[in-house]
Amino acid sequence: MSLKNQWLINIAMILLLWLSLPFFGRRNIKRFLPASALIVLLEIFHGQVGKKRKWWIFYNKPNSYISGEFPFDIGPFFIASMWILKWTYGNFKRFILLNATVNAFFAFIGTRLLLKLKVSQLVRINEFQFFLFFFYKAFILYGLQYIFESKRKFT
């Protein structure tokens, strides 16, 4: 895929997901933004570790973070974290089930689609390990939201 096409896909992916926020509600944005932002920062750090260890590659050169992982971090990962918290916070089983479903879809179907489109490829990890790479962060996300909720009750 050409760099121009990848940039178009990245921008479209980010814009389409961010355009869903008006349906989210101002109160919900304020409620779920801190935990989602922190988990994205953790994902950015972990993404750098994965890139350094060559767990995956992005095809287009220059192989920069901005054209590679960043659109996925501030697009699907960030917005999906907020929506999943909105729909399921307070019901841990539902939260874990929805997170597992979304992460499995990305790990098993999304990675194959990205490979077919010549965007990225898993190299030193398999799809199940990639699923676990994302899924364990669900527990951290829920824990962060729990901490923010408990602090809000005391103020």
Secondary structure, DSSP 8 states (H G I E B T S, - for coil): --HHHHHHHHHHHHHHHHTTGGGT-HHHHHHHHHHHHHHHHHHHHHHHHHHHTTSEEE-SSS--TTTTTHHHIIIIIHHHHHHHHHHHTT-HHHHHHHHHHHHHIIIIIIHHHHHHTTSEEE-SS-HHHHHHHHHHHHHHHHHHHHHHHHHHHH-
